[in-house]
Amino acid sequence: MTIDESGFPGRIRQSSIVNRHSSIEMNLEWTEEQKILRESVARFCRAEVPVEAIRAMADGAEGLSDPLWRKIADQAWLGVLVPEEHGGLGLGVRDLAIILEEMGRALIPGVYFSTVALGTPAIVLGGSEALKSRWLEMLAAGEKKATLALLEEDGQLGAAHVQTRATRRNGGFVLKGRKFFVPDLDTADVVVTLARAKDGVTLFVVDTKAKGVSIEKNRLADATSRSGQLILRDVEAGADSVVGEEGEGWEIVEQILLVANVGIAAGSVAAAEHVLEQAVSYARKRIQFGVPIGTFQAVKHPLANLFAEIESARSAYHYAAWAVDAGIEDARRAVAVARLTCTDAYRNATLVSLQAHGGIGFTWEYDLHLHLKRALHNQYFLGVPSDYEEIVACEALGI
């Protein structure tokens, strides 16, 4: 597998940050185009996905509706990482992160994330030209949805935990096994799945309608998120369905996780900021003993500390997004730090906000419980905190 200068197998985006002298100039400022993109996504979320719509999606079995999916597709945001020659925008991870910030703030269900930050990058990063030609244009246009199947019954992230088998037969492979906690599996048309072949862990593109494929839905505490079990019973996969080369699956997954975890960090920090804004607004308006409760140290100081935590987390996420786009050596460490700090900040924001709101914050009619469940989901999505603490311990501390 060849890895280009941006650090990715294949090409998502060749960063313009690397200059002709091979030195790296770090610039975390948003361009005018990125500012316009942010406002466009924010305006769309306010108009099309108010919290009442989110509640309806959480209460229903459908999740993200087809009309809303079509509206998202019409904005061309599904093709943000898809090269222009395959019908996409050919942009970078920072651009995707802008979209996921605003969607995280609005609590939009994860089917956009699963397609754009999991399934599509797998094909962009490691897919053959035939795979790219077959799938990318349809994914960018919203005609197909994709996801990524990593975890197995033990729920552990890592190549050593892959038990699903890929056996050679008639010039192709036969897949057999079960994948757990596959995000948005029930709506996916195609799933990129890990299986253990003779030469090692390998990624395969599998049509969810293929013979031998079955799906069992999981119910999550975060009702705005969907998950399922992928059951593969002697599923035939042609040699042309392999992403990358046989035995290179985990190498590609690690690159996908850089993209996905920047997205998780982006959505988490924006949602944390939104939760803080709600708490501050309430603290200003709620009167107790004749004064706003925000004048009490027991209320305002935790909110002040939360503000500082969110600002720090946002800085970590901005650096991580830049590091992935620039392809610098410590991108993996930077992404792990961003994921840990941003998901922690989101969880802490919900807990501090609950305390600031008092009893009303615990009611079903109030929106805080939606954010609390999403915050906990984000902490345990695509690995647990200890997975990323281990990366930081090894790569930053050398222990």
C-alpha positions, 0 to 999 in steps of 0.5 A, spaced: 500 500 500 502 506 498 501 512 503 501 519 500 504 525 503 498 527 507 499 520 511 493 517 508 493 510 503 490 513 497 488 520 497 482 524 501 486 531 501 493 533 499 494 539 504 496 545 502 499 547 509 506 543 507 510 548 503 515 547 498 521 547 503 517 541 507 516 545 513 509 545 516 506 552 518 500 551 523 494 555 521 488 554 525 484 560 522 478 558 518 478 560 511 472 564 508 469 558 505 469 554 511 466 560 515 460 560 510 460 552 510 459 553 518 453 558 517 450 554 512 450 547 516 448 551 522 442 555 518 440 548 515 440 545 522 436 550 525 430 550 520 430 543 518 432 539 525 429 543 531 429 539 537 422 537 536 424 533 530 430 530 534 425 527 539 420 524 534 426 521 531 428 518 537 421 516 539 420 512 532 423 506 529 425 510 522 431 514 525 433 520 520 427 520 515 428 519 507 426 526 506 431 529 511 436 525 508 435 527 501 435 535 503 442 533 506 444 530 500 442 536 496 447 540 500 453 536 497 455 534 504 455 527 503 461 528 498 465 532 503 471 527 503 470 524 496 474 526 490 472 531 485 473 525 480 468 521 483 462 526 484 465 529 491 467 536 493 474 533 495 475 537 501 479 535 508 478 533 515 477 540 517 471 541 513 468 535 515 469 537 522 465 543 521 459 540 519 459 535 524 460 540 529 453 543 527 450 536 527 453 535 534 450 541 536 443 539 533 443 532 536 442 530 528 442 522 528 449 518 526 447 516 519 450 522 516 456 520 520 456 513 519 456 514 511 461 520 511 466 519 516 466 511 516 464 507 510 466 512 505 473 514 508 474 506 508 473 506 500 477 513 499 483 511 503 484 503 501 479 502 495 481 500 488 479 504 482 473 499 481 471 500 488 471 507 488 467 507 481 462 503 483 460 506 490 463 513 491 459 517 486 452 514 489 455 515 496 456 522 495 449 523 492 446 520 497 443 514 493 447 509 498 448 509 505 454 506 508 457 504 515 463 500 518 463 494 522 469 493 527 467 490 533 466 483 535 462 480 541 468 482 546 467 489 544 474 490 544 478 494 539 484 492 535 486 487 530 487 481 535 480 481 537 477 480 530 474 473 529 470 473 523 473 469 518 474 470 510 476 463 507 479 463 500 474 460 495 473 460 487 478 466 486 474 470 492 472 469 499 467 466 504 465 470 510 463 467 516 462 471 523 458 476 527 459 483 528 457 487 534 455 494 535 455 496 528 452 504 527 446 505 523 446 498 520 439 497 519 439 503 514 446 501 510 446 499 503 453 497 504 458 495 510 465 495 510 467 489 515 473 486 518 475 479 517 481 475 518 483 472 512 489 467 511 494 473 510 491 477 516 486 482 518 482 484 511 477 489 510 471 487 505 465 491 502 459 487 503 452 489 500 447 488 506 442 485 501 447 479 499 445 472 500 447 470 507 447 477 510 442 478 516 441 484 521 439 484 528 437 491 531 440 493 538 437 498 542 441 503 545 440 508 551 441 514 546 435 513 542 438 518 537 443 513 535 442 506 531 446 500 532 446 493 530 449 486 529 451 484 522 451 476 521 455 473 516 453 466 514 457 464 508 457 470 505 460 470 498 465 476 497 469 477 490 476 479 490 474 485 488 471 487 494 477 487 498 479 494 501 486 495 500 490 488 500 489 482 504 492 483 511 492 490 511 485 491 514 487 494 520 492 499 517 486 502 513 482 502 520 487 506 524 487 511 518 479 511 518 479 512 526 483 518 525 478 521 521 472 518 525 475 521 532 476 528 529 468 527 528 466 525 534 471 530 538 468 536 533 460 534 535 462 533 542 465 540 543 460 543 539 454 540 543 458 541 550 458 548 548 450 548 547 449 545 553 453 550 557 449 556 553 443 553 556 445 552 563 448 560 563 441 562 560 437 558 565 442 561 571 441 568 568 433 567 568 432 563 574 430 567 580 431 565 587 432 569 594 430 575 589 436 574 585 438 570 579 441 563 581 447 565 577 450 570 582 451 564 587 458 561 587 456 554 587 452 555 580 457 560 577 464 557 578 462 550 576 460 554 569 466 558 569 470 551 570 466 548 565 467 554 560 475 553 561 474 546 560 470 546 553 475 552 551 481 547 552 478 541 549 476 545 543 483 547 542 485 540 542 480 538 537 482 544 532 489 541 533 488 534 531 483 536 525 489 540 522 494 534 524 490 529 520 489 534 514 497 536 514 499 528 515 504 530 521 507 524 525 503 525 532 496 526 528 494 519 532 496 522 539 493 529 537 486 525 535 486 521 542 487 527 546 482 531 542 477 525 543 478 524 550 478 531 552 472 533 548 468 527 550 469 528 557 467 536 556 461 534 553 459 529 559 461 534 564 457 539 561 451 535 561 452 533 569 454 541 571 448 543 567 443 538 570 446 541 577 445 548 575 438 547 572 436 543 579 429 538 578 427 541 571 433 538 568 431 531 570 425 531 567 423 528 560 420 534 557 427 538 558 432 536 553 438 535 557 437 528 558 438 527 550 445 530 551 447 526 557 445 520 553 449 522 547 455 524 551 455 517 554 454 514 547 460 518 544 465 516 550 464 509 548 463 509 541 468 506 536 472 504 542 472 506 550 476 511 553 482 506 556 483 505 548 485 512 547 488 513 554 493 507 552 495 511 545 496 517 549 500 513 555 504 510 549 506 515 544 506 522 549 509 519 555 512 513 553 509 508 558 
